[in-house]
Amino acid sequence: MAINIKPIGERLVVKQTVSETKTNSGIFIPDSAKEKQNSGEVVAVGKIEGDEIKVGERVLYSKFAGSEIELDGEKLIILEKNDVLAVI
């Protein structure tokens, strides 16, 4: 996937994890009942010192962090480096 976006400063762009639409028992979950996911795959990295976070890694981030955008039909979130809790 080629994303044509470059974050400024100590920011990164994450493609949010898609939440399940159906439970294991077969019950469909409506969009209004889904919780906002707080994990995803890093697709672009700004000027972050060191090699803490790299493109392609999966990260967990604060629940209400970042700015959600849509680019080429993909739901993305732009996060500050400090909003990332862990690399998984």
Stockholm file with secondary structure:
# STOCKHOLM 1.0

chainA/1-88         MAINIKPIGERLVVKQTVSETKTNSGIFIPDSAKEKQNSGEVVAVGKIEGDEIKVGERVLYSKFAGSEIELDGEKLIILEKNDVLAVI
#=GR chainA/1-88 SS CCCCCCCCSSEEEEEECCCCSBCTTSCBCCGGGCCCCCEEEEEEECSCSTTSSCTTCEEEECTTCSEEEEETTEEEEEEEGGGEEEEC
#=GC SS_cons        CCCCCCCCSSEEEEEECCCCSBCTTSCBCCGGGCCCCCEEEEEEECSCSTTSSCTTCEEEECTTCSEEEEETTEEEEEEEGGGEEEEC
//
